[in-house]
Amino acid sequence: MNKNLIVINIGGTFNKIYQPLTGELEVTKDNQIINEILKKVYKHDQMINVKGLIHKDSLEMNKKDRLLLLETIQQLKESEIIIVHGTDTMKKSAKVLSKFVTNKTIVFVGAMQPYSIEPVEASSTLFMALGFLKNINSDEKNNGVYICMNGRIEKHNMIKKNYNKGYFECLQ
């Protein structure tokens, strides 16, 4: 794995857990789920840095949150970034980043169901993104913003969430 890799945790359904006192699914305010996935499956000498940033459902994100994400990414030394983000507005955040960050490879990942309810989707999406970053050449031609969902990794503008079918699909 590249030494220039970081996972930024924004929140989203990926990170939601059931709160028995309120009866609601809430985004955790930590990186526990991502760390748990990495601990269970990632067997490598190099540790992956996980940075918690916003911890919100993506529908609650606003312009200020996206600017914080942009500023954080611009300040990072890492050139390969995975962003765990809610699926409802990841495309909007990806579009913002693509306008201002051209010297890094960024992969957005999410989950339609919380890891705490169905761990396979979140785990496989995260590891698909890790595999993608591990196997691309670290050069300018791969820089850009990608979305990794439902077994697909595409440039952010070539994939969309189909709300009727409940999964992401490629634009033709």
DOLUMZA-654410 format. One record per atom (N, C-alpha, C): x, y, z; residue in three letters. Coordinates in steps of 0.02 Angstrom, whole numbers, plus 50000, padded with zeros to 5 digits. Layout:
N
XYZAla/...
***
This chain:
172
500424994150000Met/500005000050000Met/500445006250000Met/500235011249965Asn/500625017349961Asn/500685020650030Asn/501245023750041Lys/501345027550103Lys/500945033950102Lys/500715035950043Asn/500355042250035Asn/499605041350038Asn/499355036750079Leu/498645035250082Leu/498345037350149Leu/497735040050147Ile/497365041750207Ile/496625040350194Ile/496265038450247Val/495535037750244Val/495245043350285Val/494815047350254Ile/494475052850289Ile/493755050550301Ile/493545050850363Asn/492875048650382Asn/492425054750390Asn/491945055450344Ile/491465060850347Ile/490845058750386Ile/490665052450380Gly/490065049950414Gly/489635045850367Gly/489005047550363Gly/488545044150317Gly/488285037650345Gly/487855034450305Thr/487545028150325Thr/488055022850343Thr/488615022750307Phe/489175018150321Phe/489295017650396Phe/489285023250430Asn/489465023850501Asn/488885023850550Asn/488275022750527Lys/487705023250572Lys/487635017050617Lys/487425018450678Ile/487265013050725Ile/486585014550757Ile/486255009350779Tyr/485595010050810Tyr/485675012550882Tyr/485305017650898Gln/485295020350966Gln/484645018051000Gln/484685013351047Pro/484075010451076Pro/483665015451116Pro/483965020651143Leu/483585025551182Leu/483145029951139Leu/483375031451077Thr/482985035751032Thr/482625031750978Thr/482855025650967Gly/482565021650913Gly/482775023750844Gly/483325027550840Glu/483555030250776Glu/484245027550759Glu/484395027850695Leu/485075026550672Leu/485455033150673Leu/486035033250705Glu/486425039450711Glu/487135038250685Glu/487425043450655Val/488105043150633Val/488565043350694Val/489025038650698Thr/489495038650754Thr/489965044650749Thr/490205046850805Lys/490665052650808Lys/491385050450815Lys/491535044550789Asp/492215041850793Asp/492365037750731Asp/492945034650729Asn/493165030650672Asn/493135023150687Asn/492755021350738Gln/492745014450761Gln/492575009450706Gln/492085010850666Ile/491865006050614Ile/492405005050562Ile/492695010350538Ile/493235009750488Ile/493825006050517Ile/494015007750578Asn/494575004250610Asn/494424996850620Asn/493804995250637Glu/493604988350646Glu/493654984450580Glu/493424987450526Ile/493474984150460Ile/494204982950443Ile/494624987950451Leu/495334987350435Leu/495664982050478Leu/495504981950542Lys/495804977050588Lys/495624969850569Lys/494994968850549Lys/494764962050533Lys/495074959350469Lys/495194963650420Val/495364961150353Val/496034963550327Val/496244969550344Tyr/496854972450316Tyr/497464969550350Tyr/497814965250316Lys/498414962050342Lys/499014964550303Lys/499334969550330His/499884972850296His/500324976150347His/500964976750332Asp/501434979850378Asp/501294987250389Asp/501044990450338Gln/500934997650342Gln/500234999150369Gln/500205003350419Met/499565005450447Met/499255010850402Met/498605011150403Ile/498245016250366Ile/498005021550415Ile/498145027750401Asn/497925033250442Asn/497185034550428Asn/496775034850480Val/496065036350474Val/495945042850511Val/495665047750475Lys/495545054350505Lys/494795055750504Lys/494505056750564Gly/493805058750568Gly/493745066250557Gly/493225068250520Leu/493195075350504Leu/492515078550520Leu/491975076150491Ile/491335079750498Ile/490825075650537Ile/490785069150526His/490335064650563His/489595066650557His/489355067050495Lys/488665068850482Lys/488365064250430Lys/487705064050429Asp/487355061250372Asp/487465066150315Asp/487555063650255Ser/487725068250200Ser/487155073050184Ser/486535071250200Leu/485985075950188Leu/486025082050234Leu/486405081550288Glu/486495087050334Glu/487105091350317Glu/487495089150269Met/488095092950251Met/487905099350215Met/488315104450225Asn/488195110950194Asn/488835113450160Asn/488795119350133Lys/489365122350098Lys/489985122950144Lys/489865124750207Lys/490405125550255Lys/490765118850266Lys/490385113350271Asp/490675106650279Asp/491105104750218Asp/490845106250159Arg/491225104550098Arg/491855108750091Arg/491825114950113Leu/492425119150113Leu/492945116550163Leu/492705114150221Leu/493165111050270Leu/493495104850240Leu/493105100750206Leu/493385094850173Leu/493895096850121Leu/493735101750080Leu/494195104150028Leu/494845106750059Leu/494785110950109Glu/495385113750142Glu/495805108350173Glu/495485103450204Thr/495845097950235Thr/496235094050183Thr/495925092450128Ile/496255088550075Ile/496825092550044Ile/496725098950033Gln/497255103150005Gln/497865103450050Gln/497775102850115Gln/498325103250163Gln/498675096450175Gln/498365091050154Leu/498645084450166Leu/499265083250124Leu/499755079750153Lys/500345077750114Lys/500175071550072Lys/499675067750094Glu/499485061650058Glu/499205063349989Glu/499365059149940Ser/499125060149872Ser/498565055349852Ser/498445050349895Glu/497905045549882Glu/497445045649942Glu/496805047049929Ile/496335048449983Ile/495695044449971Ile/495475041050023Ile/494815037950023Ile/494375042050069Ile/493785043850046Ile/493315047650087Ile/492695043350099Ile/492565041750162Val/491955038250181Val/491425043550189Val/490905043150148His/490415048650140His/489725045650131His/489215049250151Gly/488525047150137Gly/488385047050063Gly/487965042350042Thr/487845041349970Thr/487385046649939Thr/486975049949979Asp/486495054649950Asp/486815060849920Asp/487375063149948Thr/487685069249921Thr/488425068349906Thr/488665062049902Met/489375061149887Met/489555063949818Met/489085063549771Lys/489215066149705Lys/489315073749706Lys/488925077049748Lys/488985084349756Lys/489675086149785Lys/489875082549837Ser/490535083849867Ser/491095082149818Ser/491015076749781Ala/491515074849731Ala/491595080249678Ala/491045083149657Lys/491065088449606Lys/491455094549632Lys/491325096349695Val/491685102049725Val/492435100649726Val/492625094749750Leu/493345093049754Leu/493665092849685Leu/493305090349636Ser/493595089649569Ser/493765096349537Ser/493435101649558Lys/493575108349532Lys/494225111249559Lys/494425109049619Phe/494975112349653Phe/495575107849668Phe/495485101249665Val/496025096649682Val/496185092549619Val/496755093949589Thr/496935090449527Thr/497575086349534Thr/497905086849591Asn/498545083449599Asn/498505077349646Asn/497905074749657Lys/497815069049702Lys/497305064249671Lys/497305058149697Thr/496805053249677Thr/496345052249737Thr/495715053849728Ile/495215053649782Ile/494675048649763Ile/494515044149810Val/493985039249799Val/493475039849855Val/492855041549836Phe/492305041749883Phe/492015034749890Phe/491865032649951Val/491525026349965Val/490955027650013Val/490465023250011Gly/489905023850057Gly/489555017150063Gly/488965017250091Ala/488565011150098Ala/487835012950098Ala/487435008750066Met/486715009850066Met/486405007450132Met/486755002850166Gln/486535000350231Gln/487115001350280Gln/486955002950343Pro/487495003750392Pro/487904997350401Pro/488544998250413Tyr/488984992650429Tyr/488704988750489Tyr/488424992250538Ser/488174989050598Ser/487584984350584Ser/487254985150527Ile/486694980850508Ile/486904975750456Ile/487274977950405Glu/487514973550351Glu/488244975250337Glu/488714971650367Pro/489424973450362Pro/489744971950294Pro/489454967850254Val/489784965850191Val/489854971650143Val/489324975450132Glu/489354980850083Glu/489884986050101Glu/489874988550162Ala/490344993750183Ala/491064991050179Ala/491164984950203Ser/491834981950201Ser/492084981150130Ser/491674978350087Ser/491894977050018Ser/492014983549980Ser/491604988649992Thr/491714994949958Thr/492374998149980Thr/492504998050045Leu/493135000950070Leu/493734997150041Leu/493694990550040Phe/494264986650014Phe/494334986949939Phe/493784988049904Met/493834988949832Met/494214995549817Met/494065000749855Ala/494415007049847Ala/495155006349864Ala/495315002749918Leu/496015001549936Leu/496374997749881Leu/496054992649853Gly/496354988749799Gly/496474993049737Gly/495994997249722Phe/496065001849665Phe/496675006349674Phe/496735009349732Leu/497295013849744Leu/497965010149745Leu/497955003949769Lys/498565000049771Lys/498804998249701Lys/498344997249655Asn/498524994649590Asn/498554999749533Asn/498425006049548Ile/498515011049495Ile/499225013749499Ile/499445016349444Asn/500105019649443Asn/500025026449475Asn/500485028249518Ser/500465034749551Ser/500745040149504Ser/500335042149457Asp/500535047449412Asp/499935051849396Asp/500055057149359Glu/499535062149346Glu/498935059349309Glu/499025054349267Lys/498455051949227Lys/497905048749270Lys/498075046549330Asn/497575043649375Asn/497295048649426Asn/497575054649428Asn/497315059649474Asn/496595061249455Asn/496205062849505Gly/495505064549494Gly/495085061949551Gly/494435062649543Val/493965060849595Val/493525055149568Val/493495049749606Tyr/493135043749588Tyr/492595042249640Tyr/492095038349619Ile/491605035649666Ile/491635028049660Ile/491675024749717Cys/491685017449721Cys/491065015149759Cys/490605012049722Met/489985009549751Met/489725003649711Met/489444998849745Asn/489094993249714Asn/489514989649660Asn/490154988549677Gly/490594984849631Gly/490854988949573Gly/490784995449576Arg/491014999849521Arg/491485005149549Arg/491985006849510Ile/492395012749524Ile/492435016649459Ile/492175022649461Glu/492145026949402Glu/492315034049422Glu/492525038049373Lys/492605045249385Lys/491935047749411Lys/491955052649455His/491355054949490His/490795057149442His/490965059549383Asn/490455061949337Asn/490195056349291Asn/490415050149302Met/490205044549261Met/489795039449299Met/489575041249359Ile/489195036649401Ile/488665040649438Ile/488095037449451Lys/487565040949489Lys/487185035849531Lys/486855038549582Lys/486435034449624Lys/485745034049592Lys/485505028049579Asn/484845026949552Asn/484385025749612Asn/483975030649629Tyr/483545030149688Tyr/482975025149678Tyr/482775023949617Asn/482245019149604Asn/482485011949613Asn/483105010649593Lys/483375003849597Lys/483765002649662Lys/483985008049695Gly/484335007349759Gly/485065005549752Gly/485385007449697Tyr/486095006349689Tyr/486395011449640Tyr/487065011649638Phe/487415016049593Phe/487505012649525Phe/487475016649472Glu/487565013949405Glu/487975018849364Glu/488275016249311Cys/488685020349266Cys/488235024249219Cys/488455030149203Leu/488105034249153Leu/488375032049084Leu/487945031449037Gln/488155029348970Gln/488215035248924Gln/
***
